[in-house]
Amino acid sequence: MSINTPGTGEGAPRAAPANPIVPKTAQEALRPEIGTPPPKRSRASRNQIIVFMNFLMSSAMLMILVGGAALYLGRQEFNGTGPSSVPNTFLVKPSTGVADIADQLERRGLISDARIFRIGVRAYGNDGALKAGEYEIQAGASMRDIMELLKSGKSVLYSLTIPEGLTVEQAWNRISEHEALSGDMPAEMPAEGMLAADTQRFTRGASRQQIVAKMLADQKELVESIWARRTSDLPLADVNEFVTLASIVEKETARSDERSRVAAVFINRLNKGMRLQSDPTIIYGLFGGKGKPADRPIYRSDIDKPTPYNTYTIKGLPPTPIANPGRASLEAVANPSKTKDLYFVADGTGGHVFAATLDEHNENVARWRAFQRKVVEDEKAADQNDPAKSDAGTTNGAKKK
């Protein structure tokens, strides 16, 4: 006899599967299934303070990244090649701030961004270090190059040269006409001989009154220093006579190797009570500070015409200098050569030949006049041998007929 355990016999029914398969429609099969839900957030992560701190940290990191990128790009731009393709001059007026300088540089096309220039100047601590003046900015100069140039103060310098022998009026005209100077001339012109014959260096915008004041001070210092070192036996009463004789020497010769000898001639004449007989004094007496026109010769009537300056008609020195003497002429008069010369005349080479007696002088004058005649004859011969000038002469002659 067999014992049948329930559920184990052959005739017993099978148990149902743990996960029975439920048939689905096609639409249900294509519908996405619900995923596994995320874990629930802790109370700490839901705290508002933590959320705010996370926001601040994220914002700070973003700002650092953006600031670093901006700093890098700005630095590259500040140190990089500038936009200008040719050299330019740039004027910084006194009391101009960095912002105005930057804007002007950008408008002139010398920098690419005024804001970067301002920030760069301030970053380098040069906000108040840029100096007024006119600067030459090279082509392609970077913003940093321009900053360093304006900081250095090495601005463009202009020159005004007053040659030895110019009158005060002639020097006055040069100063007033110089385009780099500013402002009006002083109300009164200085006395003759009182301006330094020298080259003045200055930046654009320097005032004309400053230049005149400096030239007056320079000449005063020069004259006084040389006068203090003069030889003791000069027949000169004061500084005015000293400068007056130096101005005559200045006008008589341009050669440095004979100034002291020319000065000796006039000193010897003064000691002997002879008239100086200097042609430049005739010219000053006739034309004053304006000077003789280049095409105007000295006539015999000019020599005989009395003026306060004509040393052919007056005794001693004229009342004032006749030009601005330079250092060499002042030194020559203060310490003239020790000679017995009383005369000199041109030698045809740009210099002079000297003589102690009238007979020697007359011989020298005769040689000078013979030299002049030869020059005229040579010029005439050259004109006759020049076909162009010969044809021109023929044509002119035909016109006269």
C-alpha positions in Angstrom: 0.0 0.0 0.0 1.4 3.3 -1.0 1.1 6.5 0.9 0.4 9.6 -1.3 1.5 12.8 0.2 -0.6 15.8 -0.9 0.9 17.8 -3.7 3.4 15.1 -4.5 1.4 12.6 -6.2 1.1 12.2 -9.9 -2.4 13.4 -9.9 -1.9 16.4 -7.8 -2.0 20.0 -9.4 1.3 22.0 -10.0 2.1 25.1 -7.9 1.8 28.6 -9.6 5.1 30.5 -10.6 6.3 33.1 -8.1 6.3 35.9 -10.9 3.6 35.0 -13.3 4.0 36.5 -16.8 1.1 38.9 -17.4 0.3 39.5 -21.0 0.6 43.2 -22.2 -0.6 45.0 -25.1 1.9 46.5 -27.6 1.2 50.0 -26.3 1.9 48.9 -22.7 5.1 47.1 -23.8 6.5 50.3 -25.4 5.7 52.5 -22.3 8.9 53.1 -20.3 9.0 51.5 -16.9 9.4 53.6 -13.7 13.0 53.7 -12.6 14.4 53.2 -9.2 13.6 56.4 -7.2 16.7 58.4 -5.9 17.6 58.1 -2.3 15.9 60.6 -0.1 18.0 63.8 0.6 19.2 64.2 4.1 18.0 67.0 6.2 21.5 68.6 6.2 21.6 68.8 2.4 18.2 70.5 2.4 19.5 73.2 4.9 19.2 76.7 3.3 22.6 77.9 4.6 24.4 75.0 3.0 22.6 75.7 -0.3 23.7 79.4 -0.1 27.3 78.5 0.8 27.4 76.1 -2.2 26.2 79.0 -4.4 28.8 81.3 -3.1 31.6 78.8 -3.6 30.4 78.2 -7.2 30.1 81.9 -7.9 33.6 82.6 -6.4 35.2 79.9 -8.5 33.5 81.2 -11.6 34.6 84.8 -10.9 38.2 83.6 -10.2 38.2 81.8 -13.5 36.7 84.7 -15.4 39.0 87.2 -13.7 42.1 85.1 -14.4 41.2 84.9 -18.0 40.5 88.6 -18.2 43.8 89.3 -16.4 45.8 87.1 -18.8 44.2 88.6 -21.9 44.6 92.2 -20.6 48.2 91.6 -19.7 48.8 90.2 -23.2 47.1 93.2 -24.7 49.0 95.6 -22.5 52.4 94.1 -23.4 51.6 93.2 -27.0 52.5 95.2 -30.2 50.5 98.4 -30.5 48.3 99.3 -33.5 50.4 102.2 -34.8 52.3 101.5 -38.0 54.4 104.7 -38.2 56.2 106.8 -35.5 54.0 109.5 -34.0 54.5 112.4 -31.6 52.1 112.7 -28.6 51.7 115.8 -26.4 50.8 115.4 -22.7 49.8 118.8 -21.3 50.5 119.7 -17.7 48.0 118.4 -15.2 46.5 115.8 -17.6 45.2 112.7 -15.8 45.7 109.0 -16.8 42.1 108.7 -18.0 42.4 111.7 -20.4 45.8 110.5 -21.6 44.4 107.0 -22.3 41.4 108.4 -24.2 43.7 110.6 -26.4 46.0 107.7 -27.1 43.1 105.6 -28.2 41.7 108.3 -30.4 45.1 108.8 -32.1 45.2 105.1 -32.8 48.3 104.6 -30.6 46.7 102.0 -28.3 43.8 99.6 -28.8 41.9 100.0 -25.6 41.9 103.0 -23.2 40.5 101.0 -20.3 43.3 98.4 -20.5 45.9 101.2 -20.5 44.3 102.9 -17.5 44.2 99.6 -15.5 47.7 98.7 -16.6 49.2 102.1 -15.5 47.5 101.8 -12.1 48.5 98.2 -11.7 52.1 99.2 -12.1 51.7 102.0 -9.6 52.3 104.7 -12.2 49.0 106.6 -11.8 50.7 109.8 -10.8 54.0 109.2 -12.5 53.3 110.2 -16.1 55.0 113.5 -17.0 53.9 116.3 -19.2 55.8 116.8 -22.5 55.9 115.9 -26.2 57.0 112.3 -26.8 58.0 110.4 -29.9 56.2 107.1 -29.9 57.7 104.4 -32.1 55.6 102.3 -34.6 54.1 99.3 -32.9 54.9 100.5 -29.4 53.0 98.5 -26.7 51.0 100.1 -24.0 53.7 99.3 -21.5 56.3 100.9 -23.8 54.2 104.1 -23.9 53.7 104.0 -20.2 57.4 103.7 -19.6 58.1 106.5 -22.1 55.7 108.9 -20.5 57.0 108.0 -17.1 60.6 108.7 -18.1 59.9 112.3 -19.1 62.2 111.9 -22.1 60.1 114.2 -24.3 61.0 115.6 -27.7 63.4 118.6 -27.5 63.3 121.5 -29.9 66.2 123.9 -30.6 66.4 127.6 -31.1 69.8 128.8 -32.2 70.8 132.5 -31.9 74.2 132.8 -33.7 76.9 135.1 -32.5 76.6 138.5 -34.1 72.8 138.7 -34.4 71.2 141.8 -33.0 68.6 141.7 -30.2 65.9 142.6 -32.7 66.9 139.8 -35.1 67.0 137.3 -32.2 63.7 138.6 -31.0 62.1 137.8 -34.4 63.4 134.2 -34.3 62.0 133.6 -30.8 58.6 135.1 -31.7 58.4 133.0 -34.9 59.3 129.6 -33.4 56.2 127.4 -33.7 57.0 125.2 -30.7 57.0 128.1 -28.3 53.9 129.5 -26.7 52.7 132.7 -25.2 53.5 136.3 -26.0 56.8 138.0 -26.1 57.8 140.2 -23.2 56.5 143.7 -23.3 59.9 145.3 -23.8 62.9 144.3 -25.9 66.1 144.0 -23.9 69.1 146.3 -24.5 71.4 145.5 -27.4 74.0 142.8 -26.7 72.1 141.4 -23.7 70.9 138.1 -25.2 73.0 134.9 -25.1 74.3 133.8 -28.5 73.6 130.1 -28.0 71.3 127.2 -28.7 68.3 126.8 -26.4 66.7 123.4 -25.9 63.1 123.1 -24.8 60.0 121.0 -25.0 56.9 122.1 -27.0 54.8 124.6 -25.1 57.6 126.4 -23.3 56.8 130.0 -23.1 58.6 132.7 -25.1 59.0 134.8 -22.0 60.8 131.9 -20.3 63.2 131.6 -23.2 64.0 135.3 -23.2 64.5 135.3 -19.4 66.9 132.4 -19.7 68.9 134.0 -22.5 69.2 137.2 -20.5 70.3 135.3 -17.4 72.8 133.2 -19.4 74.4 136.3 -21.1 74.6 138.2 -17.8 76.4 135.3 -16.1 78.7 134.8 -19.0 79.7 138.5 -19.3 80.2 138.9 -15.6 82.4 135.8 -15.3 84.7 136.8 -18.2 84.8 140.5 -17.1 86.0 139.3 -13.7 88.9 137.6 -15.4 90.0 140.4 -17.7 93.5 141.7 -18.0 94.1 144.7 -15.8 95.1 147.3 -18.4 92.1 147.5 -20.6 91.0 151.0 -21.7 87.4 150.1 -20.9 85.4 151.9 -18.2 82.7 149.4 -17.5 80.8 146.2 -18.6 78.8 148.1 -21.2 82.0 149.2 -23.0 83.4 145.7 -22.6 80.3 144.1 -24.4 80.3 147.0 -26.9 83.8 146.3 -28.1 83.2 142.5 -28.0 80.2 143.0 -30.3 82.4 145.0 -32.8 85.0 142.2 -32.8 82.2 139.7 -33.3 81.0 141.6 -36.4 84.5 142.1 -37.8 85.6 138.5 -38.0 84.1 135.0 -37.8 87.5 133.3 -37.4 88.3 132.1 -33.9 92.1 132.1 -34.6 92.2 135.9 -35.2 89.6 137.3 -32.8 92.1 138.2 -30.1 94.3 139.9 -32.7 91.4 142.0 -34.0 90.6 142.9 -30.4 94.2 144.0 -29.9 93.9 146.4 -32.9 91.0 148.1 -31.3 92.5 148.1 -27.9 95.7 149.7 -29.3 93.7 152.3 -31.1 91.8 153.2 -28.0 95.0 153.5 -26.1 96.4 155.9 -28.7 93.2 157.9 -29.0 92.6 156.8 -32.6 89.2 156.3 -34.1 88.2 152.7 -34.4 87.0 153.0 -38.0 84.9 149.8 -38.0 82.5 149.3 -40.9 80.0 147.3 -38.9 79.4 150.4 -36.7 78.5 152.4 -39.8 75.9 149.7 -40.7 74.3 149.7 -37.2 74.2 153.5 -37.2 72.2 153.4 -40.5 70.0 150.4 -40.0 69.9 149.7 -36.3 68.9 146.2 -35.1 67.2 145.3 -38.3 70.6 145.0 -40.1 71.8 145.9 -43.5 69.9 144.4 -46.5 72.0 141.8 -48.2 72.1 143.6 -51.5 72.9 147.0 -50.0 76.6 148.0 -50.3 78.3 150.6 -48.1 78.7 153.9 -50.0 81.3 156.5 -49.5 78.6 158.8 -48.3 77.7 156.3 -45.5 81.3 156.4 -44.2 81.1 160.2 -44.0 77.6 160.3 -42.6 77.7 161.1 -38.8 75.7 158.9 -36.5 76.2 158.1 -32.8 77.6 154.7 -33.9 79.8 155.7 -36.9 83.3 155.1 -35.5 84.8 156.9 -38.6 83.3 160.1 -37.2 83.1 159.6 -33.5 86.0 159.1 -31.0 86.0 156.0 -28.8 83.3 153.4 -28.6 79.7 153.8 -29.7 77.1 154.2 -26.9 75.8 150.6 -27.0 76.8 147.2 -28.4 75.9 146.6 -32.0 75.1 142.9 -31.7 75.1 140.0 -29.3 78.7 138.8 -28.8 79.5 135.2 -28.2 81.9 133.8 -25.6 84.9 133.8 -28.0 84.7 137.5 -28.7 84.2 138.3 -25.1 87.2 136.3 -24.1 89.2 138.0 -26.9 88.5 141.4 -25.6 89.1 140.5 -22.0 92.5 139.0 -22.9 93.6 140.4 -26.2 96.8 139.5 -28.0 99.9 141.6 -27.2 100.7 143.2 -30.5 101.5 146.7 -32.0 98.9 146.2 -34.8 96.8 149.2 -35.6 95.3 148.1 -38.9 93.8 145.1 -40.6 92.2 144.4 -44.0 90.6 141.4 -45.6 93.1 139.0 -47.3 90.6 137.3 -49.7 90.5 134.0 -47.9 88.0 134.8 -45.2 90.6 136.2 -42.8 92.6 139.4 -42.4 96.1 140.7 -42.8 97.4 142.9 -40.0 99.8 145.9 -39.9 101.5 148.0 -37.3 102.1 151.0 -39.6 100.1 152.9 -42.1 102.5 152.2 -44.9 102.3 148.5 -44.3 98.5 148.8 -44.2 98.4 150.7 -47.5 100.4 147.9 -49.2 98.0 145.4 -47.8 95.0 147.4 -49.1 96.6 147.6 -52.5 97.0 143.8 -52.6 93.4 143.4 -51.5 92.1 145.7 -54.2 94.3 143.9 -56.8 92.7 140.6 -55.6 89.2 142.1 -56.0 90.0 143.3 -59.6 91.3 139.8 -60.5 88.1 138.2 -59.2 86.0 140.5 -61.3 88.1 139.8 -64.4 88.0 136.1 -63.8 84.2 136.3 -63.5 84.0 138.2 -66.8 86.2 135.7 -68.6 84.1 132.8 -67.2 80.9 134.5 -68.5 82.4 134.9 -72.0 83.5 131.3 -72.1 80.1 130.1 -70.9 77.9 129.5 -74.1 74.7 129.8 -72.1 75.7 133.2 -70.6 77.1 134.3 -74.0 73.8 133.5 -75.7 71.9 135.3 -73.0 74.1 138.4 -73.4 73.5 138.4 -77.2 69.7 138.1 -76.7 69.7 140.9 -74.2 71.7 143.1 -76.5 69.3 142.4 -79.3 66.4 143.4 -77.1 68.0 146.7 -76.3 68.3 147.5 -80.0 
